Amino acid sequence: MSWLLPLLNNLNYWTVLLLMFIEGSVIPAPSELIVPPAGYRAAAGELNIVLVVVVATIGAVLGSTANYFAAYYLGRPVVYRFANSRLGHLCLINQEKIEKAEKYFYDHGVIATLTGRLLPGIRQIISIPAGLSKMKFWKFILYTTVGAGIWNTVLATLGWYLHSFVPKEELYNKIEEYNSQIQLVVIIAIAVVAVIAVIWWQMRKRKKRKANASSVTKGSTNNDGE
């Protein structure tokens, strides 16, 4: 991870974009070490907090899209071969992790692309099963953007908050200390997203039933008129 240090010590919009692109792909670059320090700098007036979230989200989506297309066009045998290779292991990936992400995806459906972005260990590779399953690209982009946006908002807010009482040299230690709180916020965010998704799905089903009932009623009225 030593290659990260020069970039982390010179965070700006371009380095945030680059690092989050890397984080969104298979190369290990924890967003917890990228976005909170950028939020910290935003609180100091060096960056804009909204732009930090936007740029970080764009980077994450671009990196995830690279994974999606690789899995979409190369297929499972090539993906597994990479996961089991020395390079895959250097990227902290193995077949077991890919299979775990696939199981999560198939257990939760396409919404997993959104919720999976909020889970450590799943976040970086959830786009792979999305590509393997040939998920519709517009759905993939939508869910990935929402999930990455929520996650980056949480992290940037944490960095902004820490600026009020944490010296710069202690920032990374404090971020590690707050890791459990981050996970709690993530769990709450997943629950909120799940509730919204269920409500939206139920409203959609109810609307479809009403439309079907209306068409049946209209059809029977026309037949009676004949």
LINSULHU-V707887 format. One record per residue. RES is the residue in three letters. PHI is phi in radians with two decimals (* if undefined). PSI is psi in degrees with one decimal (999 if undefined). Layout:
res;phi;psi
RES;PHI;PSI
RES;PHI;PSI
//
This chain:
res;phi;psi
MET;*;-0.4
SER;-1.11;-25.7
TRP;-1.15;-19.3
LEU;-1.32;-29.7
LEU;-0.98;-47.3
PRO;-1.03;-37.3
LEU;-1.27;-40.4
LEU;-1.16;-30.0
ASN;-1.40;-9.7
ASN;-2.28;52.2
LEU;-1.20;128.4
ASN;-2.53;-174.1
TYR;-1.07;-38.8
TRP;-1.20;-42.0
THR;-1.22;-34.8
VAL;-1.10;-44.8
LEU;-1.05;-48.3
LEU;-1.10;-48.8
LEU;-1.15;-36.6
MET;-1.30;-27.9
PHE;-1.10;-45.5
ILE;-1.09;-43.5
GLU;-1.10;-34.8
GLY;-1.30;-20.5
SER;-1.58;-160.4
VAL;-1.53;-4.9
ILE;-1.43;127.3
PRO;-1.21;118.1
ALA;-2.69;86.1
PRO;-0.97;126.8
SER;-1.12;-22.1
GLU;-1.13;-22.0
LEU;-1.66;-4.0
ILE;-1.91;-57.2
VAL;-1.30;-44.4
PRO;-1.00;-44.4
PRO;-1.08;-33.7
ALA;-1.17;-39.6
GLY;-1.13;-36.4
TYR;-1.05;-44.9
ARG;-1.18;-32.4
ALA;-1.14;-40.6
ALA;-1.12;-27.7
ALA;-1.45;-2.4
GLY;1.54;6.6
GLU;-1.47;-27.9
LEU;-2.36;171.0
ASN;-1.78;126.2
ILE;-1.07;-38.3
VAL;-1.15;-44.1
LEU;-1.15;-33.6
VAL;-1.04;-48.0
VAL;-1.12;-44.9
VAL;-1.10;-49.3
VAL;-1.13;-42.7
ALA;-1.08;-39.9
THR;-1.18;-42.5
ILE;-1.05;-45.4
GLY;-1.05;-44.7
ALA;-1.11;-41.2
VAL;-1.15;-41.4
LEU;-1.11;-43.5
GLY;-1.12;-42.1
SER;-1.14;-36.2
THR;-1.13;-36.7
ALA;-1.06;-43.7
ASN;-1.07;-45.3
TYR;-1.00;-50.4
PHE;-1.19;-36.6
ALA;-1.06;-47.1
ALA;-1.19;-39.3
TYR;-1.04;-47.3
TYR;-1.63;-27.5
LEU;-1.53;-32.6
GLY;1.50;171.0
ARG;-1.10;-44.5
PRO;-1.00;-42.9
VAL;-1.23;-40.5
VAL;-1.08;-45.0
TYR;-1.15;-38.4
ARG;-1.08;-42.1
PHE;-1.13;-43.8
ALA;-1.05;-32.7
ASN;-1.58;-1.9
SER;-1.44;168.8
ARG;-1.10;-40.1
LEU;-1.11;-41.7
GLY;-1.05;-41.5
HIS;-1.18;-34.2
LEU;-1.12;-30.5
CYS;-1.49;9.2
LEU;1.11;33.9
ILE;-2.09;143.7
ASN;-2.56;173.0
GLN;-1.08;-35.9
GLU;-1.05;-42.0
LYS;-1.15;-40.7
ILE;-1.09;-44.9
GLU;-1.11;-37.2
LYS;-1.10;-43.0
ALA;-1.14;-38.9
GLU;-1.11;-44.2
LYS;-1.07;-43.5
TYR;-1.06;-42.1
PHE;-1.12;-48.0
TYR;-1.27;-26.5
ASP;-1.29;-32.5
HIS;-1.92;-5.3
GLY;1.32;-167.3
VAL;-1.10;-23.3
ILE;-1.12;-17.7
ALA;-1.08;-26.8
THR;-1.13;-28.9
LEU;-1.45;-56.6
THR;-1.17;-32.3
GLY;-1.11;-26.1
ARG;-1.17;-14.2
LEU;-1.76;0.8
LEU;-1.94;125.7
PRO;-1.11;142.6
GLY;1.52;-24.4
ILE;-1.87;-33.8
ARG;-0.90;-47.9
GLN;-1.27;-23.3
ILE;-2.10;5.8
ILE;-1.12;-23.1
SER;-1.26;-18.5
ILE;-1.20;-52.4
PRO;-1.10;-27.9
ALA;-1.09;-41.8
GLY;-1.23;-41.0
LEU;-1.09;-33.8
SER;-1.50;1.8
LYS;1.03;37.9
MET;-1.00;142.3
LYS;-1.01;133.4
PHE;-1.09;-39.7
TRP;-1.14;-35.1
LYS;-1.20;-41.8
PHE;-1.03;-47.4
ILE;-1.11;-43.9
LEU;-1.06;-54.4
TYR;-1.17;-39.1
THR;-1.12;-41.6
THR;-1.13;-44.7
VAL;-1.12;-47.1
GLY;-1.09;-46.3
ALA;-1.15;-36.6
GLY;-1.11;-42.9
ILE;-1.10;-47.8
TRP;-1.07;-45.9
ASN;-1.20;-31.8
THR;-1.13;-43.7
VAL;-1.05;-47.4
LEU;-1.18;-42.2
ALA;-1.15;-37.9
THR;-1.12;-39.5
LEU;-1.05;-47.2
GLY;-1.06;-41.5
TRP;-1.06;-44.6
TYR;-1.12;-43.4
LEU;-1.13;-25.6
HIS;-1.07;-26.1
SER;-1.27;-17.1
PHE;-2.57;0.7
VAL;-1.95;123.7
PRO;-1.11;150.9
LYS;-0.96;-41.5
GLU;-1.22;-15.3
GLU;-1.80;4.5
LEU;-1.04;-51.2
TYR;-1.15;-36.5
ASN;-1.11;-40.6
LYS;-1.20;-35.2
ILE;-1.09;-43.0
GLU;-1.10;-38.2
GLU;-1.12;-35.3
TYR;-1.53;7.3
ASN;-1.03;-40.0
SER;-1.14;-37.9
GLN;-1.15;-36.5
ILE;-1.05;-45.5
GLN;-1.07;-37.5
LEU;-1.12;-45.2
VAL;-1.06;-39.9
VAL;-1.10;-43.8
ILE;-1.06;-42.6
ILE;-1.10;-41.9
ALA;-1.09;-42.0
ILE;-1.09;-42.9
ALA;-1.08;-43.3
VAL;-1.10;-45.8
VAL;-1.08;-41.6
ALA;-1.09;-43.4
VAL;-1.10;-44.6
ILE;-1.06;-42.7
ALA;-1.10;-42.0
VAL;-1.14;-44.3
ILE;-1.07;-45.0
TRP;-1.08;-42.0
TRP;-1.14;-42.4
GLN;-1.14;-41.0
MET;-1.11;-39.3
ARG;-1.12;-43.7
LYS;-1.13;-41.2
ARG;-1.12;-41.0
LYS;-1.12;-39.1
LYS;-1.18;-40.4
ARG;-1.10;-41.8
LYS;-1.10;-41.4
ALA;-1.12;-40.3
ASN;-1.17;-42.3
ALA;-1.11;-39.1
SER;-1.13;-41.0
SER;-1.20;-36.1
VAL;-1.15;-44.6
THR;-1.08;-42.7
LYS;-1.13;-38.5
GLY;-1.18;-42.0
SER;-1.17;-35.6
THR;-1.12;-42.0
ASN;-1.12;-40.0
ASN;-1.16;-38.6
ASP;-1.12;-37.4
GLY;-1.16;-31.4
GLU;-1.28;999
//
